[in-house]
Amino acid sequence: MLDFINTFFKKRKEKRSFQEYGYDVKTFEIDNIGTVQYAQWKHPFEQQKSITKSNGNFYKTLAKHFLNLYYISSIYLSKTYSEIKSKN
């Protein structure tokens, strides 16, 4: 219980003061993806993170979907613009 109270007041004190924290660049080797670099924030309440193969696959799939969405929307917008231009 005392540990909880101490942590509570420590966090409250940290929230009131503005400080700048640096970062450490961490490098992870992931199978079938390659080297992934991650900037770990040095804030005292930030926990250590690791990047796994499933994280890499998720972001790879997400990027692929965004690129497909961008490609489809650019084709639609170019057709719409050319249709509007040809009507005038």
C-alpha positions as CSV (number, residue, x, y, z in Angstrom):
1,M,0.0,0.0,0.0
2,L,2.8,2.4,0.9
3,D,4.5,1.6,-2.4
4,F,1.4,2.5,-4.3
5,I,1.1,5.9,-2.4
6,N,4.8,6.7,-3.1
7,T,4.4,5.9,-6.8
8,F,1.2,8.0,-6.9
9,F,2.9,11.1,-5.5
10,K,6.0,10.5,-7.7
11,K,3.9,10.4,-10.8
12,R,1.9,13.5,-9.7
13,K,5.1,15.4,-9.2
14,E,6.5,14.4,-12.6
15,K,3.3,15.5,-14.3
16,R,3.5,19.0,-12.9
17,S,7.0,19.7,-14.2
18,F,7.9,19.8,-17.9
19,Q,11.1,18.0,-18.8
20,E,12.7,16.9,-22.0
21,Y,13.8,13.3,-22.2
22,G,16.1,11.7,-24.8
23,Y,15.8,8.4,-26.5
24,D,17.9,5.3,-27.2
25,V,17.8,3.7,-30.6
26,K,17.3,0.0,-30.3
27,T,18.0,-2.5,-33.1
28,F,16.1,-5.8,-33.5
29,E,16.9,-8.6,-36.0
30,I,13.7,-10.2,-37.1
31,D,13.4,-13.3,-39.4
32,N,12.0,-12.7,-42.9
33,I,11.8,-8.9,-42.2
34,G,15.4,-7.8,-41.5
35,T,16.7,-5.1,-39.2
36,V,14.2,-3.0,-37.4
37,Q,15.2,0.1,-35.4
38,Y,13.1,1.6,-32.7
39,A,13.6,4.8,-30.7
40,Q,12.9,4.0,-27.0
41,W,11.9,7.1,-25.0
42,K,13.8,7.7,-21.8
43,H,10.9,8.9,-19.7
44,P,11.1,7.4,-16.2
45,F,7.6,5.8,-16.4
46,E,8.1,4.4,-19.9
47,Q,8.6,0.6,-19.9
48,Q,11.1,-1.3,-22.0
49,K,9.6,-2.6,-25.3
50,S,10.7,-5.2,-27.7
51,I,9.6,-5.8,-31.3
52,T,8.7,-9.4,-32.3
53,K,8.1,-11.0,-35.6
54,S,4.3,-10.6,-35.2
55,N,4.7,-6.9,-34.6
56,G,6.8,-6.6,-37.8
57,N,4.2,-8.6,-39.8
58,F,1.4,-6.4,-38.5
59,Y,3.1,-3.1,-39.5
60,K,4.1,-4.6,-42.8
61,T,0.5,-5.6,-43.6
62,L,-0.8,-2.2,-42.4
63,A,1.6,-0.3,-44.6
64,K,0.6,-2.5,-47.6
65,H,-3.1,-1.7,-46.9
66,F,-2.4,2.0,-46.7
67,L,-0.4,2.0,-49.9
68,N,-3.3,0.1,-51.7
69,L,-5.8,2.6,-50.3
70,Y,-3.6,5.5,-51.4
71,Y,-3.3,4.0,-54.9
72,I,-7.0,3.4,-55.3
73,S,-8.0,6.8,-54.0
74,S,-5.4,8.5,-56.3
75,I,-6.9,6.7,-59.3
76,Y,-10.5,7.6,-58.3
77,L,-9.5,11.3,-57.7
78,S,-7.7,11.5,-61.0
79,K,-10.7,10.1,-62.9
80,T,-13.0,12.4,-61.1
81,Y,-10.8,15.4,-61.9
82,S,-10.6,14.5,-65.5
83,E,-14.3,13.9,-65.7
84,I,-15.0,17.3,-64.2
85,K,-12.4,19.0,-66.5
86,S,-13.9,17.3,-69.6
87,K,-17.5,18.5,-68.7
88,N,-16.4,22.1,-68.7
